[in-house]
Amino acid sequence: MGRKRSNIFLTVFETMPIDYAATRAAVEKRLEEVRQYRQVGFIRQEAGITVNYEPRYHGTTNAIGKPAEQTAIRNVDREAELIRKSELLDKAMNGLTKTQREVIERSYLDDEGEYDFISCGEMGVSDRTYRRIKADAIRILAVAMMLEVYEENDGREVRGSQCQGKREVVVVNHL
C-alpha cells in the first residue's frame, strides 16, 4: 500500500489561523463568477444616452465628464480581469487530484446544477467522503488563488489577495 499523497497547499491551513467560512465563501464567489463568465461570456456595459435631471453644481475643478470613455475603459478592464481569473482558476485546478477536480467541476463549474447527493452517487463515493474531498479541494484552491482569509488575535480579519503578482494584505475590522 502506498502513502496518501499530501498537498503542500494544505500546510498553510494547518499552520496559520484561517477563517474557514470566509475563505470558503471567497472561493465559492470566485468559482461562481468564473462559471458565469465561461457560460455566458462577458456582457458589455453600454453608456447611457439620456441625461439625468440633476442640478450640476460646477466648481473650479475644470473637470470634464467623459461617460463613453469611462464605460469603454471599464468594459476592457473588467473583461481582462475575468480572463485573468479564469486562467488563474485553470492553473489552480491543475494542482488538484483527478477526484478533487471532478468534484469541483460537478459542484461549481457545470451548468447542470446537480445536487451533491446525486453527484456522489454517480461517482460512487459516500456523502461524507464527497464533502471531505470538496473541502480539501476548496482549501487548495483558496491558497492557489490567494483567497485565504486569516484571522488576527484582536478580532480582525486579514485577507490574502493577489495584486499584480504581489501578495497584498488587506485588514478588515469587524464592528
N, C-alpha and C positions, 0 to 999 in steps of 0.2 A: 504494500500500500504506500502510495506517495503522500507527501505532506500537502496540505491545502495551501494553495498559492495565496500569499498575502499581498495586499496592495500598499505601496508606500504612501499613498494619499491618506489612508485611514489612520496613519500615525499622528497626523495633525489633530484628529478628533480625540485621540487618546491623551495627548499631552497639553492641549490648550483648552481653556474654558469656553466652550462654544454653546451658543443658544440654538438648540436643535430645531425648535419650532420656527424661529425666524429664518434660519438657514434653509430649512425645507420650503418655507413659503417663498423665499427668494428664488430658489431653483425652480419650483413649480411655476412661478410667474415667468421666468425666462423661457422655460420649455413651452408654455402656452403661447408666448409671444413669437417664438420661432415656428411653432406649429401653424399659427395663423399666417405668418409670412410665407411659409412653404406652400400652404394650400391655396391661399387667395392671391398672394403676391402683394406688392406694395401699392397702396391706394394713394394717389397723389392728392394733396390738398390744393384747392383752387382759390384764387384771390377773389375776394368779394367785389362785386361791381357796384352795388348800391352804397350810397354814403350814409353813415349813421347820422341821425339827427341829434347831435350833441353840440353844445356850445364849445368852441375851441378857443381856449384862452392862450394866446401866444405870449411867450416870454421873449427874452432877449437871447434865446439859445441858438437861433438861426438853424434849427434842425429841420430837415426835410423828411417827410414820411414817404417811404417807397414800399407800398404793400406788395406789389408784384415781385419786386426784387427779394423782399424778405420771405415771401412764400416760396419762391424758386430755391432759395438757399436752404430753407427748412426742408423742402422735399428732397433735395440732393443729400443733405446731411443725414436725414432720417433713413433714407434708402441705404446709404453707405453703412450706417450703424447696424441696420438689420442684417445686411450681408455679412458684416464682421461678426455679429453674434451667432449667425448660422454656421459660419466657418469655425468659430471657436467651439460650438457645440459638437460639430463633427470631429474635431480634434480630441475633445474630451471623451466622446463616445468610443474612440479608438482605445482608450485606456481601460475600458470595461471588459469583462469577460463576455463570452457569447450569450450566456443566460441573462446576465445583467442588462446587456444591450437589448435583448428581446423583450425583457420586462419593461424597460423604459419606453421602447417603441410602442408596445401594446398599450401601456398605461397613458402615455402623454402625446406621442407623435402621430399615431394612426388617426385617421379621420372617422373610424367606425364608432368610437366611443363605447367600447365594451366595458363591462364591469369587471372588477378584479377577480371575482369568483369564477367568471366564465373563462378568463384568460388562464388562471391557474389550473382549471380543469383541462383545458386544451393542451397546456404544457406538461401536464402530468405531475404537478407538484402540489403539496398541501398549501392551504391558505396561509398558514404561519410561515412556511418556508418562502412563499411568494412575497410576503410582506417584509421578511428579513432581507431577501435579495434586493428588493426595491429600496429599502432604507440604506443598505450598503452602497447601492448604485447612486442614490441621491447624494450621499456624503462624498463619494468620489467626484461626482460632477460639481459639487459645490466648491471643492478645493481646486479642481482643474480649471473651473471658470472664474475663480476668485470671488465667489459669492458668499463665503462663510461669514457668519456674524459672531464676533467674540463678545463675551461679557466681561465687564470690569468689576472689580470688587466693590466699588462705590455705587453700583446700581446703573451704570451707564453701559450702553452697547457700543462696540467698535465694529464697524463693517469693513471688511476687506473687499476692495473693488479694483478693477483694472482701469487705469488712466494712462493711455498712450504707452502701454508696455511697462509701466511702472506700477508698483503697488502703492495705493493711496489709502490712508486710514481716515475714516470719517467718524467722528464721535457724535453719537445721538444721545441726548439727555432725555430721561423719562421723568415726567411730572406726576 
